[in-house]
Amino acid sequence: MAVFLYFIATLFGALGAWLYPSARHFAAVLGIRPFESSVNIHGVETHFIPDTAACEDLEYHAPSGMLYTACTGDLALTRGWMPGANSLERPDQPGYGTLVVINPTTLKSQKLSLVNFKGPFATHGIALYTAPSKPNLVYIYAVNHLPNPRWTPGSTTEPKAASQIELFVHTVGSSTAKHVRSIAHPLIRTPNDLLAISENEFLVTNDHHYREGPLRLLEEMFRLWSWTDLVHVRFDDARVDAAVALNSIPTNNGLGWGPDQQVVIGDAVGGYVHFASLPDAENRTMTVSHSVPVDCVVDNAAFFADPYAGVDGKDYSGYLMPGVANALNFHDNFKDMTLKAPLTGRVYYLPAVVGRDKSIDGKKLSKLIFRDDGQTVRSITTAIIVAIDPATNGGKREGWLFVTSVIGASTIATKIDFEKVLV
């Protein structure tokens, strides 16, 4: 009996040791960090970008050096109608947002007038595509969470939202974006983010299976299998063709490009960043090469390609993982009627080698580069670094870290020293 009890104790001890890192990580994503500091980590100076309220996503357009985002522009409307944040109380009051261009040098913004488009435009994720032969022409894909006109308060079969994708075309430097078409398909159910492959092909994540209610919470917390999927979409004038490309990531969320056409996928509530391939040409499926845990919700993961790596021999390229730091209070604080309840957020950085080499322990190389108590930026959904040319900056390797928020009053830009922050 003694030998048997010793064996059981050893077994449970080994099981506990094996489970502890995973349990500790998930607790951190939920916001349970009893021994961690909560002091803000910001850059040396911080600016608030005008006309950027409730901008969930942000994309850097390398040919022009501009940043593009989609903003609802009204926090009260976002609080009442944002299906991606489990807020579906006011389908009668959706947002009428727009696309916004941010100049990372002047830190000024420009709202684009949307031609041939009336709305509503309840914004979420966006993606950009520019053909190499036309660097000034930008195709902009944008999620639009439309209310479902067939839904009624007594409906048991119709969902409240009828989300779809809008496609716009914009010429760099102009003040307009022309609506090309809307794209809807039964497989596009709860769209969150997009990755543009061409002017008629993209990837889109469905972030939940259930739009609201207790089953939505269950799929967030019960993670033994995936409830969500990532969809590959192709379209022309005649039809929209869609197929599930990946269904192994629970609560898959943000999408981004890595080096060499690598696809970077955020698992929001799981707190993971996944590195994957583009869909196979024949069967249209994707393969995940490896994953790295991050101690916060991973929203719109992105890759920073250091354009001045050859200046001093130092390459600061790497992955940015932004997200809410306390998943447990997100839904309640998001719906706060005063729009002041703090939503703490973080941004982590991983050096580029972590995405290339799956044998490296990426967790050990991750670095917290930005932390906010929810007062400067209320929740964090996207982070993008735009490097400053050392030739115009006294030789210093610095850049602007732009941080957006789905329910924040403005996007912010904070200047960071690469050697101090990214190493």
Salt bridges, closest charged atoms under 4 A:
GLU36 OE1 - ARG33 NE 3.91
GLU36 OE1 - ARG346 NH2 2.88
GLU45 OE1 - HIS47 NE2 2.78
GLU45 OE2 - LYS415 NZ 3.57
GLU56 OE2 - HIS124 NE2 3.71
GLU89 OE2 - LYS335 NZ 2.90
ASP92 OD2 - ARG90 NH2 2.64
GLU158 OE2 - ARG150 NE 3.50
GLU166 OE1 - HIS179 NE2 2.83
GLU201 OE2 - HIS232 NE2 2.57
ASP207 OD1 - HIS208 ND1 3.02
GLU212 OE1 - LYS160 NZ 3.73
GLU220 OE2 - HIS208 NE2 2.80
GLU220 OE2 - HIS331 NE2 3.88
ASP229 OD2 - ARG189 NH2 3.36
ASP241 OD2 - ARG234 NH2 3.43
ASP241 OD2 - ARG284 NH1 2.69
ASP267 OD2 - ARG223 NH2 2.37
ASP295 OD2 - ARG24 NH2 3.04
ASP295 OD1 - LYS363 NZ 2.75
ASP306 OD2 - ARG397 NH2 2.53
ASP312 OD1 - ARG397 NH1 2.89
ASP372 OD1 - HIS42 NE2 2.80
GLU419 OE2 - LYS314 NZ 3.59
